[in-house]
Amino acid sequence: MRVGNQTRDVVEGEMMIFDDSIEHEARNSSNQQRVVLIFDIWRPEITEQERTMLCSIFEKIEEFD
């Protein structure tokens, strides 16, 4: 997995946390299926008002999917 200019190996059974607002990519070069569980966590410096505005933006984006 690459996040920005850092590359890390995914280790089975271990948790990995990264900021997905930074350019990132993941590749599964094995022949086995990989399942990923994603949690979205608000950055602590974002205010409640900013969260509300961002949620509104995300809802509008989802309407186009």
Secondary structure by P-SEA (a helix, b strand, c coil): cccccbbbbbbccbbbbbcccccccccccccbbbbbbbbbbccccccaaaaaaaaaaaaaaaaac
